[in-house]
Amino acid sequence: QKEVEQNSGPLSVPEGAIASLNCTYSDRGSQSFFWYRQYSGKSPELIMFIYSNGDKEDGRFTAQLNKASQYVSLLIRDSQPSDSATYLCANRGFSSNTGKLIFGQGTTLQVKP
Amino acid sequence: GAGVSQSPSNKVTEKGKDVELRCDPISGHTALYWYRQRLGQGLEFLIYFQGNSAPDKSGLPSDRFSAERTGESVSTLTIQRTQQEDSAVYLCASSEGRGSNQPQHFGDGTRLSIL
């Protein structure tokens, strides 16, 4: 079992819809979770991070964390074609004293006009 | 600087040659990380620096890989006797510290192609 798992997609949604991206993780001691957006040929760009159970909202983006079920999700409201990219989920484990991130392989999102 | 800077942006070399990849972190960031991303894959951790020391080298795939950091700033990742499986994008990230609430910011990466 991979430490961080994501459905590779592609996930296709129409413009204006809500895109829901999901991620599960195996390390129960994971402390913090990050969502990065990566356009083709570009470097990952941090979108959101979350540490506590529940929801965290930032503009059109909402991160949701459920530690009991070991999943974290990212909702994108009013999706735009410019949101089309690969979304990488990453976590940092409790036992990690280095801060290194463990990444999933990413979900490709396609927003169709 | 304003962001993490990496050079070269692209490197093509023949199998068996040595390569050096450079990373300039965000000014003042004490933590520096190297990751590797193969085509269509997520990022694999290689090595972590806190200041000039590397307390976690657990991701380096073989002894052909080494890295150093000087002046608590620039870092160089060296790959000796390159192999075709080394072809990937090598990404550098920095953060203010290693604490769990410190997000990592990435450079644009070096795309390495081994012929």
Chai-1 contact restraints between the chains, C-beta under 6 A:
chainA,res_idxA,chainB,res_idxB,connection_type,confidence,min_distance_angstrom,max_distance_angstrom,comment,restraint_id
A,Q31,B,S100,contact,1.0,0.0,6.0,A-B,restraint_1
A,S32,B,S100,contact,1.0,0.0,6.0,A-B,restraint_2
A,S43,B,F106,contact,1.0,0.0,6.0,A-B,restraint_3
A,S43,B,D108,contact,1.0,0.0,6.0,A-B,restraint_4
A,S43,B,G109,contact,1.0,0.0,6.0,A-B,restraint_5
A,P44,B,F106,contact,1.0,0.0,6.0,A-B,restraint_6
A,L46,B,P103,contact,1.0,0.0,6.0,A-B,restraint_7
A,F49,B,P103,contact,1.0,0.0,6.0,A-B,restraint_8
A,R92,B,S100,contact,1.0,0.0,6.0,A-B,restraint_9
A,T98,B,Y48,contact,1.0,0.0,6.0,A-B,restraint_10
A,T98,B,D56,contact,1.0,0.0,6.0,A-B,restraint_11
A,T98,B,R98,contact,1.0,0.0,6.0,A-B,restraint_12
A,G99,B,A31,contact,1.0,0.0,6.0,A-B,restraint_13
A,G99,B,R98,contact,1.0,0.0,6.0,A-B,restraint_14
A,K100,B,F45,contact,1.0,0.0,6.0,A-B,restraint_15
A,K100,B,Y48,contact,1.0,0.0,6.0,A-B,restraint_16
A,F103,B,G42,contact,1.0,0.0,6.0,A-B,restraint_17
A,F103,B,L43,contact,1.0,0.0,6.0,A-B,restraint_18
A,G104,B,G42,contact,1.0,0.0,6.0,A-B,restraint_19
A,Q105,B,Q41,contact,1.0,0.0,6.0,A-B,restraint_20
A,Q105,B,G42,contact,1.0,0.0,6.0,A-B,restraint_21
A,G106,B,G42,contact,1.0,0.0,6.0,A-B,restraint_22
